[in-house]
Amino acid sequence: MKTWTKRIFGATAAGAFAFAAISFSCTKTAVSGTADTAFADTVAPAVSIPTNALGMLEALQTSFRSISSGVLPAVVEIDVTEKKTVQATPFDDLPFFFFGMPNQRDGSGKREREYEQKGLGSGVIVRRTGDTVYVLTNNHVAGSATEISVKLNDGQEFTGKLVGSDERQDIALVSFEAKKDSTITVAQLADSDKVQVGDIVLAMGAPLGYSQSVTQGIVSATGRSGNQIGNMNDFIQTDAAINQGNSGGPLVNIYGEVVGINTWIASSSGGSVGLGFALPINSVKKAIDDFISKGKITYGWLGVSLLDVNADYKEALGIKDVNGAFASQVFVGSPAFKGGLQAGDFIVELNGKEVKGQTELVREVGYLPANKDATFVVIRGGKRVTLTVKIEERTKDVSTDNSKLWPGFIASPLTDDMRKKLEIDDKSIKGVVVTNVLEKSPAAALRLQNGDVITAVNDKKVTSLEDFYKAMDTSSTKEIWFDVYNDGHTISTSHYKLNR
């Protein structure tokens, strides 16, 4: 089970404890010596509820019953098996197999042992095409499964197959085959953009292995960032009880429509504390089509490294109180590079829509189709610049190649606190501080080190962060070099050629 303080529900089965239920019933046996005896099963109702109020409660209860009976047939339990490989112990040299699992050797000759790990989660049926039924769930439930079993609420059980999975959004699509005349309920998907704080919602799934469970609450918040779990989406927050095993199950509105996919909880104990999070269904609708047609999700690639900057950093850039996303670095040869986007640009608009922050831009760029033009508005040197960029398809190779990430470090203001840390007493030294130098990057090739102070770019003095990025304008030069101060010495780096 993948468990940490901010927990993702895993595809791992939680150990369920069986509790013996002990009931005490009242009887009508006479009690000797009492004149009047009242028994629990013969007394009048404990409270008197006004008819109008009772009618409202009954109507609410009827609504919950209707939603549950209508949606639960589309909610499934997903049981998975994953094969894991670990280094063999010295005991594995004994002339027998532990647990019936044979030893094998990896490419290096080391002994390894393979074992199976069981797990469970939830899912919701979102489509049926002929005999093929599609179930949406989380990647951490089924993405690594070697065997999948899908259990419906009426007891039917099917062998599932992984259609596609995606780590960035933590979603997966599983399919199973059912005869056309079999009864299969397909859930209705809502427009999750209409979800508001205070909306009543029901969370469904198999928490701790108790399948077909329903809990009720409200939407506590919307637009919660998924950065802390490495997810590109925002999330719907709810106080409806969600526990391990609920992963992949639907979050449903009062109309019986799926507004989200339950994904993770924030908890210090591992149990529900009223902080559950669901992927908005609108963010994964396109993924369903991508999985079915291509077996994977295709993402648009811009080719910039974005940095979440605070108010002080913005002020140093000369863009105080401006919303957007800061492009701290640009991949050489990327769509952004070809389109004229530069390190230091502050992106404020995409296709006419205001960019509120880094997370939103990552998500919106990911949704852009490849080989299509996108229009960006950036603030550069205090001016708004409009750029047209032809988006490409994102691949793992190009998005993790540090050798092409220019400049390969993050520039930080040389503040008084930074001067103390670097022990720079000479107030005449001005510039920006080199931090977070990446291995194999242009900065590494230029022998830059964390703590270096860049005092000039192409022999042009820089005294602030704003000056630095103005001097880094690559539209009018094909090579860049730096004057660097470190430990009382100032040297010039080699020239780095920006091949276009």
Secondary structure, 3 states (H helix, E strand, C coil): CCCCCEEECCCCCCCCCCCCCCCCCCCCCCCCCCCCCCCCCCCCCCCCCCHHHHHHHHHHHHHHHHHHHHHHHHEEEEEEEEEEEEECCHHHHCCCCHHHCCEEECCCCCEEEEEEEEEEEEEEEEEEECCEEEEEECHHHHCCCCEEEEECCCCCEEEEEEEEEECCCCEEEEEEECCCCCCCCCCEECCHHHCCCCCEEEEEECHHHCCCEEEEEEEEEEEEECHHHCCCCEEEEECCCCCCCCCCCEEECCCCEEEEEEEEEECCCCCCCCCEEEEEHHHCHHHHHHHHHHCCCCCEECCEEEECCCHHHHHHHCCCCCCCEEEEEEECCCHHHHCCCCCCCEEEEECCEECCCHHHHHHHHHHCCCCCEEEEEEEECCEEEEEEEECEECCHHHHCCHHHEECCCEEEECCHHHHHHHCCCCCCCCCEEEECCCCCCHHHHCCCCCCCEEEEECCEECCCHHHHHHHCCCCCCCEECEEEEECCEEEECCCEECCC
